[in-house]
Structures are given as C-alpha cells and as structure tokens.
Amino acid sequence: MSDKTRGVYEKFRVERTDGKSAPGEKHHGCAYFVLDLKHDEFALPALAVYAKACRAKHPELAADLNRVLAAHPCNCRSVGECFHIGPQTPSEAMSDLLSEGVGR
C-alpha cells in the first residue's frame, strides 16, 4: 500500500533526547507527527502555520522556525524540486540550528 492511500500510520518512533519520554515522565506515551522538510511538499507550509500559531507563547521557537523557512523563501513547491533554493535547504537550516544548541 502506498503512502498516498494509507492515511496516518506509525512510520517513525520518536524519542525525546531530554529523557522526558521515559516511563513515568511527562511525555511518556505522547504522539508525534514527523515532517520531512526535504521531500514533503506540505511540510514547509505546515511549519509556517505552526510558527505563526506559537509566536505569542513561544517567540524563540517561532523565530527559529522562521529562520528555517527563510532557507526556502519562494515557498513555490517541494524543496526537492524547487529551483529557487538558497545556500541551505530547510533540512540543512534545521540541522544547523540543532548543532548550535537551539532549544537546549
């Protein structure tokens, strides 16, 4: 069955790096939704909506997400097929943010 006809299913197993997904911790058993910023044509628009939605309560997170989105300014199509991509893809921008210790 292809992803186009499957709908939602368990494709990834996500574990928090801060240990809070361990049994008895706050995020044990939480559900997560993973976005592929390189190949999924809907991921960047979803990230933009999330950044806007969280801006008031989490301005630092919104700013970081907007930095990632800035790596793909045209928002025309899938990142993997965009001809306007700048020096970084959104995946590279997110990787840079994580290596800088953002969110720690």
N, C-alpha and C positions, 0 to 999 in steps of 0.2 A: 504494500500500500504506500502511495507517495505522500509526502508531507501536505500536498495540496488537498488531499481528500481525507486526511486523518483528523484534523482539528487539534485540540490540545491533548498532549500525552507526555509522559515522563521521558524526556530526551536527555536531560542533564541531571546530575546530582551536585548540588551546590552546598558547600560547607563554609561557614564563616571563619575567617582567619583569626578572629579575636576570641574564639572558644565559646561564644555565646550560643552556638547551635548544638552544644553538647547536651545530653540528657540532664534535665533539671534546670537548665539555663533558660533565660528569657525567650530565645529564638529557637528552642528545640521544637522540631516538627513544623516550622514555618514553611510556606510555599514560596517559591521564587520563580520569576519569569526571566529568561536569559535573552538578551538581544545581541545579534551578530551584526556589529557595526560595519563589517567589511562587505558582507554579501546580501543582507536583508534590506530590500528597498524600503521597508516600512520602519526600520529601526531609527533612522535619523529623525523623521517627523515625530515619532513617539518620544524620543529623547528631548526634542524641543518642547513638546507639550508638558513633559514631566518637569523640565527646568522651569517653565513658566508657572506650573502649579505649585512647586515647592519654594519659589523665590521668597515669599513672605516669612515662612517659618525656618527655611534653611538657605539663607542667601549665599553662603560659601559654596554649598553643593550646586546651587543654580549657576553660580559664576564658573565653577569648574566644568559643568556640563556644557555651558555656552562656549568655553574655550575649546572643548572637543568639537562642538558643532562648527566653530569658526574654521576648523581644518577642512570643512566642506561647505564653502559659502554659497554655492549656487543652489543647493537643495533640489537639483533637477531630476535625478534618477538614482538608482542604486549606486553606491560608492564604487563597486567593482566595475561599473560601466560608465562612470562619469568622466567626461573629457576635461572638466574644469578643475580637477583636483589639485590642490596646492602642494606645498612641500611635504605635508603629512596627510595620511589618511586619518579618519576619526579613530580607527583602531590604534594607530601609532600615537595619536594625541592622548588617548586614554592610557596607553602603556606609559607614556612619559609622565603623566600626572601621577600614576601609581608609583612609579620609580622615584618621584620627587617626594613621596611620603604623604601625598594629599589624602586626607581622611584618617590619618593616624593620630 
